[in-house]
Amino acid sequence: MGRWGREEVRQRQEKHTALNRRGFPWKHTSTSTRPATLGAERDDCVWRRLKSGCSALAAVCNIETNHTMPPSHKSRNNLLRTSLDLYANVIHCQSLPGVQTRHRNIDIMIIRENTEGEYSNLEHESVSGVVESLKIITKMNSLRIAEYAFRLAREKGRRRVTAVHKANIMKLGDGLFLQCCREVASGYPDIAFDSMIVDNTTMQLVSKPQQFDVMVMPNLYGNVVSNVCAGLVGGPGLVPGANYGRNYAVFETATRNTGKSIANKNIANPTGMLLASCMMLDHLKLFDYASLIRNAILTTMNETRLHTADIGGQGTTSEVVQSIMRQIQSSGPQTTEAY
């Protein structure tokens, strides 16, 4: 059942009950109450519901892709994103109240191309002992993700977009990506544009992360940069993520950790998944409800006694969620209207 296990189901249902009292039109759907070993089955259910038109969006826990599986086995996470053309992975890494970190005042939006690059699943052994793994970069998808990044930057009032690349070595593949970013940037004169080589980017992030605003990059670099940024603001349990396509959207924790080592122990940090749910509400234009939950989360984050072990506390998953629910219930008049 992902990071929370059965405890997640119970706490999520209680949270939905609290939201329904506040007039939120929420219906809980659970695909399984069994442990994470049935992740593939759960993923199939999510995929079928999305493709059938029953749902256009979902909030999911990540599904482990074991590197010991045979080459014919494809990552179910990757299949979900490519099958639904969820081309834009968006992560917002920002400093959170009450969380002690080396750097403060971080506010970075990461835009990751989500459907090609090194994740194209094109590998073969040309001769014994020699493996070729193909990285696919296309003009169409590079222009699309660059346009998405600049459009989002303008909508959010951001001032700068940085393209992350390795065009000094991969002159054709990353060179094409960088060229497409420059082409799109020319249509947004109100937003500054620069570029940075990926290895220098990671050093700059851990040295002075405040210099970055919006970052756009190919698939694999996005994976690395997202994890670095999550670490800068407190860890994988805190940061939400979203995958957007033309017709579908899927929301999850930013770093896509499975959290198997802490499953069913009631110690996982629920913040990242709950904030991902807020991103889903924003996507549905239910901004008031998103703000209600987000403010309750941030208020709870200020209570050090409720910090979970990953950020230096002794609080439990249940205690954090219960506190968030109390904040929601105390924020204004309730309603018994049913949906």
C-alpha positions in Angstrom: 0.0 0.0 0.0 3.0 2.3 -0.4 4.6 4.2 2.3 1.7 4.4 4.8 0.1 0.9 4.4 -3.2 0.2 6.1 -2.7 3.2 8.4 -2.8 5.4 5.3 -6.3 4.1 4.3 -7.8 4.8 7.7 -6.2 8.2 8.1 -7.2 9.2 4.5 -10.8 8.2 5.1 -11.0 10.2 8.3 -9.5 13.2 6.5 -12.1 12.9 3.8 -14.9 12.7 6.4 -13.6 16.0 7.9 -13.5 17.6 4.4 -17.1 16.4 3.7 -18.2 18.2 6.8 -16.6 21.3 5.4 -18.7 20.9 2.2 -16.0 19.4 0.1 -17.3 17.2 -2.8 -15.0 14.3 -2.1 -15.6 10.6 -2.8 -12.9 8.2 -1.5 -12.0 5.3 -3.8 -9.5 2.6 -2.6 -8.1 0.0 -4.9 -6.7 -2.2 -2.2 -6.0 -2.3 1.5 -3.3 -4.9 1.2 0.5 -4.2 1.4 2.7 -2.8 -1.4 3.5 -6.2 -2.9 0.3 -5.7 -4.9 1.5 -2.5 -6.4 1.3 -3.7 -9.9 -2.3 -4.8 -9.4 -3.1 -1.4 -8.0 -1.3 0.4 -10.9 -3.4 -1.6 -13.4 -6.6 -0.5 -11.6 -5.5 3.2 -11.8 -4.5 2.8 -15.4 -7.8 1.2 -16.4 -9.9 3.8 -14.6 -8.0 6.6 -16.3 -8.0 5.1 -19.8 -11.7 4.1 -19.5 -12.7 7.7 -18.8 -14.0 7.0 -15.3 -11.3 9.3 -14.0 -9.1 12.0 -15.6 -6.8 12.3 -12.7 -5.4 10.3 -9.8 -3.2 10.6 -6.7 -0.9 7.6 -6.4 1.9 6.2 -4.4 5.0 5.1 -6.3 5.5 1.5 -7.4 8.9 -0.1 -6.9 10.8 -1.0 -10.1 13.3 -3.7 -9.0 16.6 -3.6 -10.9 16.9 -7.4 -10.6 13.9 -8.0 -12.9 14.6 -9.3 -16.4 15.1 -6.8 -19.3 11.7 -7.5 -20.7 10.1 -6.1 -17.5 9.1 -2.4 -17.9 8.7 0.1 -15.1 5.0 0.4 -14.4 5.5 4.0 -13.4 7.1 4.7 -16.7 4.4 2.9 -18.6 1.7 4.9 -16.8 3.3 8.2 -17.8 4.0 7.3 -21.4 0.7 5.5 -22.0 -1.2 8.6 -20.8 1.3 11.0 -22.3 1.9 12.7 -19.0 4.7 14.7 -20.5 5.3 17.4 -17.8 6.5 16.4 -14.3 6.2 19.5 -12.1 7.8 19.7 -8.6 7.8 22.7 -6.3 10.6 22.6 -3.8 10.3 25.3 -1.2 11.5 25.9 2.4 8.8 24.9 4.8 8.1 26.5 8.2 9.5 24.7 11.2 11.9 22.4 9.2 15.5 23.0 10.0 17.8 22.8 6.9 21.2 24.2 5.9 19.6 26.6 3.3 16.6 28.8 3.7 14.4 30.8 1.3 14.4 28.1 -1.3 11.6 28.4 -3.9 12.3 26.4 -7.0 9.9 25.0 -9.6 11.4 22.0 -11.6 9.9 21.0 -14.9 11.0 17.6 -16.2 10.2 16.1 -19.6 8.5 12.9 -18.6 8.2 10.7 -21.6 11.5 10.2 -23.4 15.3 10.7 -22.9 17.0 7.8 -21.1 13.6 6.4 -20.0 12.7 5.4 -23.6 13.2 1.7 -22.7 15.3 1.1 -25.8 18.3 -1.2 -24.8 19.9 -4.1 -26.5 23.1 -6.1 -26.3 24.7 -5.7 -29.7 27.4 -8.3 -29.1 28.2 -10.2 -25.9 29.4 -7.8 -23.2 28.4 -4.6 -25.1 25.1 -3.0 -24.3 23.6 0.0 -26.1 21.0 2.1 -24.3 19.4 4.7 -26.5 18.5 8.2 -25.3 15.7 9.7 -27.4 15.4 13.5 -27.7 12.8 14.9 -30.1 12.1 18.4 -31.3 8.4 18.1 -30.8 8.6 17.0 -27.2 11.5 19.4 -26.4 9.5 22.3 -27.7 6.4 21.1 -25.8 8.1 20.9 -22.4 10.0 24.2 -22.9 6.7 25.9 -23.8 5.1 24.4 -20.7 7.9 25.7 -18.5 7.8 29.3 -19.9 4.0 29.4 -19.8 4.0 28.2 -16.2 6.7 30.7 -15.3 4.5 33.5 -16.6 1.4 32.3 -14.9 3.2 32.0 -11.6 4.9 35.4 -11.9 8.4 33.9 -12.1 11.3 35.8 -13.6 13.8 33.3 -14.9 13.9 29.9 -16.6 17.1 27.8 -16.5 17.6 25.0 -19.0 19.7 22.1 -17.6 21.6 20.1 -20.2 24.9 18.3 -21.1 25.1 19.7 -24.6 28.9 20.1 -24.3 29.2 16.3 -24.6 25.9 15.1 -26.1 25.9 17.8 -28.8 23.1 16.3 -30.9 20.6 15.1 -28.3 21.0 17.7 -25.5 22.0 20.2 -28.2 18.6 19.8 -29.7 16.9 20.2 -26.3 18.8 23.4 -25.6 18.1 24.8 -29.0 14.4 24.2 -28.5 14.5 26.0 -25.1 16.2 29.0 -26.7 13.6 29.1 -29.5 10.7 29.1 -27.0 12.5 31.7 -24.8 12.5 34.1 -27.7 8.7 34.3 -27.4 8.8 35.3 -23.8 10.9 38.5 -23.6 9.5 39.2 -20.1 11.2 36.1 -18.7 15.0 35.8 -18.4 16.5 32.7 -19.8 19.8 31.0 -19.1 21.3 27.5 -19.3 23.6 25.4 -17.1 25.4 22.1 -17.5 23.9 19.4 -15.3 27.0 18.6 -13.2 27.5 22.3 -12.4 23.8 22.6 -11.7 24.0 20.0 -8.8 27.0 21.9 -7.3 25.3 25.2 -7.6 22.1 23.8 -6.0 23.9 22.6 -2.9 26.0 25.8 -2.7 23.4 28.6 -3.5 20.0 27.2 -4.3 18.4 30.6 -4.0 19.7 31.6 -7.4 17.3 29.2 -9.2 13.7 30.1 -10.0 12.2 27.8 -12.7 14.3 24.9 -14.1 13.5 22.8 -17.2 15.3 19.7 -18.3 15.3 16.3 -19.9 14.0 13.2 -18.1 17.0 11.8 -16.3 18.5 15.1 -15.2 15.0 15.9 -13.8 15.2 12.8 -11.7 18.6 13.7 -10.2 17.8 17.4 -9.7 14.4 16.7 -8.1 16.0 14.5 -5.5 18.8 17.0 -4.8 16.2 19.8 -4.3 14.0 17.6 -2.1 17.0 16.9 0.1 17.7 20.6 0.4 14.3 21.4 1.8 14.1 18.5 4.3 13.7 15.2 2.4 11.4 13.0 0.3 8.5 13.1 2.7 7.9 16.8 2.3 7.8 17.6 -1.4 4.8 17.0 -3.7 4.9 16.3 -7.4 2.5 16.2 -10.4 2.5 14.7 -13.9 0.4 16.6 -16.4 -0.7 15.7 -19.9 -3.3 17.1 -22.3 -6.1 14.8 -21.0 -4.8 13.3 -17.7 -3.0 14.3 -14.5 -1.4 12.1 -11.9 -0.2 13.4 -8.5 2.4 11.8 -6.2 5.3 12.6 -4.0 8.1 14.4 -5.8 10.9 11.9 -5.5 8.8 8.8 -6.2 10.1 6.9 -3.2 8.2 3.7 -2.3 9.1 3.9 1.4 8.9 0.1 1.8 11.3 0.1 4.7 8.9 2.1 6.8 5.6 0.8 5.5 2.9 -0.1 8.2 5.1 1.5 11.0 3.0 4.7 11.4 6.2 6.8 11.2 6.1 8.1 7.6 5.8 11.7 6.9 2.4 12.3 5.1 3.2 15.9 4.1 4.4 15.3 0.6 1.4 13.2 -0.4 -1.1 15.6 1.2 0.5 18.6 -0.6 0.2 16.6 -3.8 -3.5 16.3 -3.1 -3.6 20.1 -2.8 -2.0 20.3 -6.2 -4.8 18.1 -7.5 -7.4 20.4 -6.0 -5.7 23.4 -7.6 -5.8 21.5 -10.9 -9.6 21.1 -10.4 -9.8 24.8 -9.7 -11.0 24.1 -6.1 -8.6 26.7 -4.9 -10.4 27.4 -1.6 -10.2 23.8 -0.5 -6.6 23.5 -1.6 -5.7 26.5 0.5 -7.7 25.2 3.4 -5.7 21.9 3.5 -2.4 23.5 2.6 -2.6 26.1 5.4 -3.6 23.3 7.9 -0.5 21.3 6.8 1.8 24.3 7.1 0.4 25.2 10.6 1.0 21.6 11.7 4.6 21.8 10.3 5.3 24.6 12.8 4.6 22.2 15.7 8.0 20.6 16.4 6.5 17.9 18.6 4.6 16.6 15.6 7.6 16.3 13.3 8.1 12.7 12.1 11.4 10.9 12.4 12.7 11.9 8.9 12.9 15.6 10.0 14.2 14.9 13.5 11.0 14.4 15.5 9.2 11.6 17.2 5.7 12.2 15.9 3.7 9.6 14.1 1.8 9.6 10.8 -1.5 9.4 12.7 -0.7 12.4 15.0 0.3 14.6 12.0 -2.9 13.7 10.1 -5.1 14.2 13.2 -3.5 17.6 13.8 -4.2 18.6 10.2 -7.8 17.4 10.5 -8.3 19.5 13.6 -6.9 22.6 11.9 -9.4 22.0 9.0 -12.3 21.5 11.4 -11.5 24.6 13.4 -11.0 26.9 10.4 -14.6 27.9 10.0 -18.3 26.8 10.0 -19.0 23.3 9.0 -21.8 21.9 6.8 -23.6 18.6 6.8 -24.4 18.8 3.1 -23.8 15.4 1.6 -22.2 14.6 -1.8 
